[in-house]
Amino acid sequence: MEAAYVFRVAVRLDPPEAASVDPARFETTMELAASEPGAGGWLFFRDRLWRGEIGDEPAFRRLAEERLGIEDAANVEVAAADFRELRTDEAYLDALKDAIAADLDRFNADSVDEALRKYLGSSVHVRD
């Protein structure tokens, strides 16, 4: 089973006056491995996303800086972030659906499909 949350992030560089960069802002793709359904951290999608969008972008930008190892860099920041997709295989998606179904009340939804749409929107990409 494999899955990752895929984000587009904009990184801004603000070097001291002794140097300059062009462009000072660039975009890149960041992937965060998805935890195994039912394991610690598996509710990332519920806690961070809403209808396929990042729920709290400033908090997510701080998380992205941590994951990228730039949280303490004075002249580098994640300036923007957008959720792109949950990239997964069929086995992970099946396990995710089973874990959601086992505790559907946690998602305030009437069905697994509704829960997935609430948080991921239509941004689930299954690969072979």
MDTraj code that builds the backbone (N, CA, C; nanometers):
import mdtraj as md
import numpy as np

residues = "MET GLU ALA ALA TYR VAL PHE ARG VAL ALA VAL ARG LEU ASP PRO PRO GLU ALA ALA SER VAL ASP PRO ALA ARG PHE GLU THR THR MET GLU LEU ALA ALA SER GLU PRO GLY ALA GLY GLY TRP LEU PHE PHE ARG ASP ARG LEU TRP ARG GLY GLU ILE GLY ASP GLU PRO ALA PHE ARG ARG LEU ALA GLU GLU ARG LEU GLY ILE GLU ASP ALA ALA ASN VAL GLU VAL ALA ALA ALA ASP PHE ARG GLU LEU ARG THR ASP GLU ALA TYR LEU ASP ALA LEU LYS ASP ALA ILE ALA ALA ASP LEU ASP ARG PHE ASN ALA ASP SER VAL ASP GLU ALA LEU ARG LYS TYR LEU GLY SER SER VAL HIS VAL ARG ASP".split()
xyz = np.array([
    [0.0836, -0.1187, 0.0000],
    [0.0000, 0.0000, 0.0000],
    [0.0873, 0.1240, 0.0000],
    [0.0519, 0.2146, -0.0879],
    [0.1247, 0.3413, -0.0931],
    [0.0274, 0.4551, -0.1165],
    [0.0534, 0.5666, -0.0500],
    [-0.0265, 0.6863, -0.0718],
    [0.0522, 0.8083, -0.0256],
    [0.0235, 0.9206, -0.0898],
    [0.0874, 1.0470, -0.0517],
    [-0.0088, 1.1614, -0.0767],
    [-0.0035, 1.2593, 0.0114],
    [-0.0748, 1.3838, -0.0106],
    [0.0170, 1.4724, -0.0932],
    [-0.0355, 1.5267, -0.2021],
    [0.0445, 1.6070, -0.2933],
    [-0.0009, 1.7523, -0.2839],
    [0.0958, 1.8408, -0.2667],
    [0.0686, 1.9830, -0.2538],
    [0.1564, 2.0606, -0.3516],
    [0.1083, 2.1725, -0.3942],
    [0.1880, 2.2688, -0.4684],
    [0.2251, 2.3751, -0.3667],
    [0.3522, 2.4020, -0.3495],
    [0.3957, 2.5041, -0.2549],
    [0.4795, 2.6091, -0.3254],
    [0.4617, 2.7319, -0.2819],
    [0.5438, 2.8427, -0.3309],
    [0.6427, 2.8767, -0.2205],
    [0.7689, 2.8783, -0.2561],
    [0.8763, 2.9086, -0.1609],
    [0.9337, 3.0452, -0.1973],
    [0.9512, 3.1279, -0.0954],
    [1.0069, 3.2608, -0.1173],
    [1.1426, 3.2694, -0.0492],
    [1.2393, 3.3214, -0.1223],
    [1.3738, 3.3453, -0.0697],
    [1.3914, 3.4948, -0.0509],
    [1.4408, 3.5332, 0.0641],
    [1.4633, 3.6738, 0.0944],
    [1.6045, 3.6877, 0.1501],
    [1.7050, 3.6813, 0.0615],
    [1.8438, 3.6848, 0.1094],
    [1.8809, 3.8229, 0.1634],
    [1.9853, 3.8259, 0.2457],
    [2.0334, 3.9562, 0.2946],
    [2.0831, 4.0403, 0.1764],
    [2.1078, 4.1660, 0.2006],
    [2.1462, 4.2595, 0.0941],
    [2.2734, 4.2191, 0.0199],
    [2.3549, 4.1352, 0.0767],
    [2.4807, 4.0947, 0.0127],
    [2.4579, 4.0020, -0.1069],
    [2.3347, 3.9528, -0.1237],
    [2.3048, 3.8615, -0.2345],
    [2.1661, 3.8917, -0.2888],
    [2.1428, 3.8444, -0.4094],
    [2.0090, 3.8580, -0.4664],
    [1.9768, 3.7298, -0.5425],
    [1.8494, 3.7042, -0.5586],
    [1.8044, 3.5860, -0.6320],
    [1.6945, 3.6271, -0.7291],
    [1.6867, 3.5542, -0.8400],
    [1.5829, 3.5789, -0.9381],
    [1.5455, 3.4470, -1.0036],
    [1.4305, 3.3935, -0.9836],
    [1.3202, 3.4563, -0.9116],
    [1.3356, 3.4392, -0.7612],
    [1.2757, 3.5272, -0.6867],
    [1.2797, 3.5194, -0.5409],
    [1.1715, 3.4249, -0.4882],
    [1.0810, 3.3870, -0.5769],
    [0.9725, 3.2955, -0.5399],
    [0.9625, 3.1901, -0.6494],
    [0.9494, 3.0645, -0.6077],
    [0.9313, 2.9569, -0.7043],
    [0.8319, 2.8562, -0.6499],
    [0.7721, 2.7801, -0.7390],
    [0.6761, 2.6784, -0.6988],
    [0.7356, 2.5404, -0.7216],
    [0.6962, 2.4503, -0.6342],
    [0.7414, 2.3123, -0.6437],
    [0.6320, 2.2210, -0.5910],
    [0.6463, 2.0939, -0.6159],
    [0.5515, 1.9953, -0.5661],
    [0.6092, 1.9297, -0.4422],
    [0.5278, 1.9208, -0.3381],
    [0.5689, 1.8556, -0.2143],
    [0.4751, 1.7380, -0.1897],
    [0.5321, 1.6231, -0.1621],
    [0.4542, 1.5047, -0.1286],
    [0.4795, 1.4683, 0.0172],
    [0.3708, 1.4414, 0.0888],
    [0.3798, 1.3942, 0.2263],
    [0.3219, 1.2534, 0.2300],
    [0.4004, 1.1584, 0.2748],
    [0.3531, 1.0206, 0.2821],
    [0.2291, 1.0128, 0.3710],
    [0.1298, 0.9394, 0.3255],
    [0.0075, 0.9196, 0.4028],
    [0.0275, 0.8022, 0.4979],
    [-0.0126, 0.8211, 0.6219],
    [-0.0018, 0.7133, 0.7206],
    [-0.0990, 0.6013, 0.6867],
    [-0.0634, 0.4819, 0.7279],
    [-0.1500, 0.3670, 0.7070],
    [-0.2841, 0.3909, 0.7769],
    [-0.3960, 0.3655, 0.7095],
    [-0.5271, 0.3867, 0.7718],
    [-0.5383, 0.3150, 0.9061],
    [-0.5836, 0.3900, 1.0056],
    [-0.5969, 0.3364, 1.1397],
    [-0.4748, 0.3590, 1.2266],
    [-0.3602, 0.3894, 1.1666],
    [-0.2359, 0.4137, 1.2412],
    [-0.2285, 0.5613, 1.2805],
    [-0.1344, 0.5944, 1.3654],
    [-0.1145, 0.7329, 1.4052],
    [-0.0937, 0.8229, 1.2847],
    [-0.1624, 0.9356, 1.2823],
    [-0.1474, 1.0318, 1.1735],
    [-0.2369, 1.0069, 1.0536],
    [-0.3161, 0.8997, 1.0563],
    [-0.3966, 0.8665, 0.9378],
    [-0.5092, 0.9665, 0.9145],
    [-0.5448, 1.0458, 1.0148],
    [-0.6526, 1.1432, 0.9996],
    [-0.6040, 1.2775, 0.9455],
    [-0.4863, 1.2801, 0.8876],
    [-0.4301, 1.4022, 0.8301],
    [-0.5315, 1.4711, 0.7396],
    [-0.5959, 1.3952, 0.6518],
    [-0.6909, 1.4536, 0.5568],
    [-0.8086, 1.5183, 0.6296],
    [-0.8548, 1.4568, 0.7372],
    [-0.9674, 1.5117, 0.8128],
    [-0.9261, 1.6371, 0.8891],
    [-0.8061, 1.6384, 0.9398],
    [-0.7595, 1.7488, 1.0230],
    [-0.7069, 1.8675, 0.9431],
    [-0.6661, 1.8463, 0.8191],
    [-0.6006, 1.9528, 0.7414],
    [-0.6771, 1.9997, 0.6184],
    [-0.7719, 1.9172, 0.5696],
    [-0.8374, 1.9489, 0.4425],
    [-0.9880, 1.9650, 0.4603],
    [-1.0478, 2.0413, 0.3697],
    [-1.1926, 2.0556, 0.3664],
    [-1.2343, 2.0781, 0.2218],
    [-1.3109, 1.9830, 0.1697],
    [-1.3609, 1.9869, 0.0319],
    [-1.2483, 2.0051, -0.0703],
    [-1.1378, 1.9386, -0.0446],
    [-1.0259, 1.9415, -0.1382],
    [-0.9378, 2.0639, -0.1290],
    [-0.9545, 2.1424, -0.0243],
    [-0.8726, 2.2617, -0.0028],
    [-0.8067, 2.2520, 0.1344],
    [-0.6972, 2.3235, 0.1523],
    [-0.6327, 2.3296, 0.2833],
    [-0.7237, 2.4114, 0.3751],
    [-0.7552, 2.3567, 0.4905],
    [-0.8473, 2.4227, 0.5818],
    [-0.7887, 2.5450, 0.6515],
    [-0.6649, 2.5403, 0.6923],
    [-0.5984, 2.6502, 0.7627],
    [-0.4610, 2.6680, 0.6978],
    [-0.4565, 2.7514, 0.5942],
    [-0.3328, 2.7635, 0.5171],
    [-0.2136, 2.8145, 0.5984],
    [-0.2284, 2.9165, 0.6848],
    [-0.1111, 2.9585, 0.7630],
    [-0.0529, 2.8446, 0.8471],
    [-0.1387, 2.7665, 0.9108],
    [-0.0898, 2.6533, 0.9907],
    [-0.0254, 2.5490, 0.9007],
    [-0.0830, 2.5263, 0.7834],
    [-0.0235, 2.4289, 0.6924],
    [0.1114, 2.4781, 0.6405],
    [0.1233, 2.6075, 0.6117],
    [0.2530, 2.6592, 0.5650],
    [0.3607, 2.6356, 0.6696],
    [0.3264, 2.6517, 0.7971],
    [0.4240, 2.6231, 0.9047],
    [0.4593, 2.4745, 0.9063],
    [0.3592, 2.3884, 0.8894],
    [0.3843, 2.2443, 0.8830],
    [0.4744, 2.2119, 0.7634],
    [0.4466, 2.2725, 0.6497],
    [0.5276, 2.2495, 0.5298],
    [0.6723, 2.2924, 0.5535],
    [0.6914, 2.4059, 0.6188],
    [0.8274, 2.4515, 0.6492],
    [0.8991, 2.3514, 0.7386],
    [0.8280, 2.2960, 0.8365],
    [0.8879, 2.1922, 0.9222],
    [0.9284, 2.0714, 0.8404],
    [0.8372, 2.0223, 0.7591],
    [0.8635, 1.9017, 0.6801],
    [0.9747, 1.9231, 0.5790],
    [0.9877, 2.0459, 0.5293],
    [1.0947, 2.0779, 0.4345],
    [1.2258, 2.1141, 0.5039],
    [1.2223, 2.1245, 0.6369],
    [1.3434, 2.1559, 0.7123],
    [1.3850, 2.3011, 0.7031],
    [1.2900, 2.3904, 0.6762],
    [1.3243, 2.5327, 0.6641],
    [1.2571, 2.6177, 0.7706],
    [1.1991, 2.5557, 0.8745],
    [1.1251, 2.6313, 0.9750],
    [1.2117, 2.7308, 1.0509],
    [1.3404, 2.7071, 1.0592],
    [1.4296, 2.7979, 1.1313],
    [1.5128, 2.8856, 1.0389],
    [1.4894, 2.8740, 0.9088],
    [1.5652, 2.9546, 0.8129],
    [1.5069, 3.0957, 0.8093],
    [1.5872, 3.1929, 0.8421],
    [1.5391, 3.3308, 0.8528],
    [1.4980, 3.3893, 0.7177],
    [1.5570, 3.3414, 0.6101],
    [1.5354, 3.4042, 0.4800],
    [1.4623, 3.3161, 0.3790],
    [1.3959, 3.2135, 0.4289],
    [1.3217, 3.1222, 0.3414],
    [1.1873, 3.0939, 0.4067],
    [1.0798, 3.0972, 0.3270],
    [0.9487, 3.0655, 0.3813],
    [0.8606, 3.0008, 0.2751],
    [0.7647, 2.9220, 0.3206],
    [0.6595, 2.8737, 0.2328],
    [0.5567, 2.9858, 0.2280],
    [0.5426, 3.0474, 0.1113],
    [0.4562, 3.1645, 0.0962],
    [0.3120, 3.1269, 0.0636],
    [0.2921, 3.0100, 0.0035],
    [0.1571, 2.9663, -0.0335],
    [0.1581, 2.8156, -0.0496],
    [0.0409, 2.7570, -0.0353],
    [0.0286, 2.6120, -0.0534],
    [-0.1119, 2.5795, -0.1013],
    [-0.1203, 2.4804, -0.1887],
    [-0.2479, 2.4319, -0.2407],
    [-0.2460, 2.2803, -0.2409],
    [-0.3547, 2.2206, -0.1961],
    [-0.3682, 2.0753, -0.2038],
    [-0.3987, 2.0372, -0.3468],
    [-0.3318, 1.9344, -0.3967],
    [-0.3553, 1.8859, -0.5322],
    [-0.4318, 1.7544, -0.5337],
    [-0.3821, 1.6555, -0.4545],
    [-0.4495, 1.5258, -0.4586],
    [-0.3960, 1.4324, -0.3512],
    [-0.4769, 1.3322, -0.3232],
    [-0.4287, 1.2147, -0.2522],
    [-0.3936, 1.1161, -0.3619],
    [-0.2665, 1.0897, -0.3788],
    [-0.2187, 0.9947, -0.4805],
    [-0.2034, 0.8603, -0.4110],
    [-0.2738, 0.7600, -0.4603],
    [-0.2795, 0.6337, -0.3882],
    [-0.2912, 0.5150, -0.4821],
    [-0.2746, 0.3979, -0.4254],
    [-0.3054, 0.2760, -0.4997],
    [-0.4397, 0.2224, -0.4489],
    [-0.4936, 0.1266, -0.5188],
    [-0.6254, 0.0717, -0.4853],
    [-0.6273, 0.0097, -0.3459],
    [-0.5195, -0.0584, -0.3070],
    [-0.5144, -0.1229, -0.1754],
    [-0.5231, -0.0195, -0.0631],
    [-0.4517, 0.0914, -0.0769],
    [-0.4576, 0.1962, 0.0261],
    [-0.5973, 0.2562, 0.0317],
    [-0.6551, 0.2863, -0.0834],
    [-0.7880, 0.3462, -0.0855],
    [-0.8906, 0.2536, -0.0215],
    [-0.8814, 0.1251, -0.0491],
    [-0.9727, 0.0285, 0.0141],
    [-0.9543, 0.0272, 0.1655],
    [-0.8302, 0.0288, 0.2114],
    [-0.8027, 0.0296, 0.3553],
    [-0.8524, 0.1597, 0.4189],
    [-0.8364, 0.2715, 0.3487],
    [-0.8849, 0.3993, 0.3980],
    [-1.0371, 0.3970, 0.4121],
    [-1.1031, 0.3464, 0.3113],
    [-1.2496, 0.3370, 0.3165],
    [-1.2944, 0.2474, 0.4319],
    [-1.2262, 0.1366, 0.4527],
    [-1.2607, 0.0463, 0.5637],
    [-1.2423, 0.1158, 0.6984],
    [-1.1332, 0.1919, 0.7131],
    [-1.1068, 0.2618, 0.8397],
    [-1.2112, 0.3707, 0.8643],
    [-1.2512, 0.4400, 0.7603],
    [-1.3554, 0.5421, 0.7741],
    [-1.4877, 0.4759, 0.8120],
    [-1.5218, 0.3669, 0.7437],
    [-1.6477, 0.2962, 0.7708],
    [-1.6537, 0.2447, 0.9138],
    [-1.5416, 0.2071, 0.9694],
    [-1.5374, 0.1528, 1.1051],
    [-1.5696, 0.2581, 1.2108],
    [-1.5585, 0.3860, 1.1755],
    [-1.5843, 0.4939, 1.2711],
    [-1.6451, 0.6138, 1.1982],
    [-1.7521, 0.5913, 1.1249],
    [-1.8128, 0.6930, 1.0390],
    [-1.8571, 0.8169, 1.1166],
    [-1.8987, 0.8005, 1.2419],
    [-1.9420, 0.9160, 1.3224],
    [-1.8305, 1.0194, 1.3382],
    [-1.7083, 0.9746, 1.3387],
    [-1.5922, 1.0637, 1.3527],
    [-1.5861, 1.1653, 1.2377],
    [-1.6504, 1.1320, 1.1258],
    [-1.6434, 1.2151, 1.0059],
    [-1.7714, 1.2947, 0.9821],
    [-1.8680, 1.2788, 1.0733],
    [-1.9952, 1.3501, 1.0604],
    [-2.0519, 1.3341, 0.9191],
    [-2.0576, 1.2099, 0.8744],
    [-2.1047, 1.1790, 0.7393],
    [-2.1944, 1.0561, 0.7446],
    [-2.2804, 1.0433, 0.6441],
    [-2.3715, 0.9290, 0.6362],
    [-2.3134, 0.8114, 0.5596],
    [-2.2047, 0.8365, 0.4860],
    [-2.1427, 0.7286, 0.4090],
    [-1.9930, 0.7560, 0.3946],
    [-1.9211, 0.6542, 0.3571],
    [-1.7768, 0.6686, 0.3342],
    [-1.7517, 0.7651, 0.2190],
    [-1.8282, 0.7514, 0.1106],
    [-1.8094, 0.8414, -0.0037],
    [-1.8325, 0.9871, 0.0354],
    [-1.9338, 1.0118, 0.1197],
    [-1.9594, 1.1480, 0.1653],
    [-1.8408, 1.1994, 0.2473],
    [-1.7871, 1.1156, 0.3333],
    [-1.6716, 1.1553, 0.4147],
    [-1.5522, 1.1902, 0.3257],
    [-1.5263, 1.1076, 0.2269],
    [-1.4141, 1.1352, 0.1361],
    [-1.4353, 1.2670, 0.0615],
    [-1.5569, 1.2901, 0.0125],
    [-1.5855, 1.4151, -0.0589],
    [-1.5734, 1.5362, 0.0335],
    [-1.6177, 1.5217, 0.1589],
    [-1.6108, 1.6334, 0.2539],
    [-1.4689, 1.6846, 0.2708],
    [-1.3752, 1.5940, 0.2763],
    [-1.2384, 1.6341, 0.3069],
    [-1.1477, 1.6407, 0.1848],
    [-1.1604, 1.5460, 0.0957],
    [-1.0708, 1.5391, -0.0198],
    [-1.1318, 1.5963, -0.1468],
    [-1.2590, 1.6298, -0.1438],
    [-1.3255, 1.6757, -0.2657],
    [-1.3205, 1.5652, -0.3689],
    [-1.2849, 1.5984, -0.4882],
    [-1.2707, 1.4971, -0.5939],
    [-1.1223, 1.4720, -0.6235],
    [-1.0371, 1.5023, -0.5266],
    [-0.8934, 1.4999, -0.5485],
    [-0.8274, 1.3701, -0.5009],
    [-0.8816, 1.2572, -0.5435],
    [-0.8205, 1.1277, -0.5157],
    [-0.7776, 1.0697, -0.6489],
    [-0.6512, 1.0384, -0.6610],
    [-0.5955, 0.9859, -0.7853],
    [-0.5396, 0.8456, -0.7575],
    [-0.6082, 0.7461, -0.8125],
    [-0.5652, 0.6068, -0.7923],
    [-0.4740, 0.5676, -0.9067],
    [-0.3580, 0.5162, -0.8698],
    [-0.2598, 0.4677, -0.9681],
    [-0.2415, 0.3187, -0.9517],
    [-0.2019, 0.2546, -1.0585],
    [-0.1744, 0.1096, -1.0540],
    [-0.0440, 0.0819, -0.9857],
])
top = md.Topology()
chain = top.add_chain()
for i, resn in enumerate(residues, 1):
    res = top.add_residue(resn, chain, resSeq=i)
    for name in ("N", "CA", "C"):
        top.add_atom(name, md.element.get_by_symbol(name[0]), res)
traj = md.Trajectory(xyz[None], top)
